[in-house]
Amino acid sequence: MPRSKKAPDLNKQAAQILAQAEEKGVKTNFLFATTFKRYQTQLKILDQLSAAIAETDTMVKKEYVKGRRNTYVNPAISEYNKTATAANGTAAALINIITAFEDEKGKKARSKLDEFMQST
């Protein structure tokens, strides 16, 4: 039986994104900073939901007023999946912000080079 892969360390990935942002000079950009803060919140929620799922069963029971019991999937699982999807989208947005900032800097540098080349 093959061993399962270790889950990625989300905080380590966040640190890598932050390092890229600092390297590209976008770390203090308002759009990047607010999006990164949202990403950190999502990671914290994922950690909390993961812990809640680990502490309980996949299936949970709810008792209604008349004593009837109903079994259903732990709602923390659904919330975890929604938050993970949102965090993935936020991470992609962060990478796009870094890339767009880098591209914009490159365009400005190329424009200045083009101006210089045309003036000579």
Secondary structure, DSSP 8 states (H G I E B T S, - for coil): ---------HHHHHHHHHHHHHHHT-TT-HHHHHHHHHHHHHHHHHHHHHHHHHHS-SEEEEE-TTS-EEEEE-HHHHHHHHHHHHHHHHHHHHHHHHHHHHHHHHHHHHHHHHHHHHH-
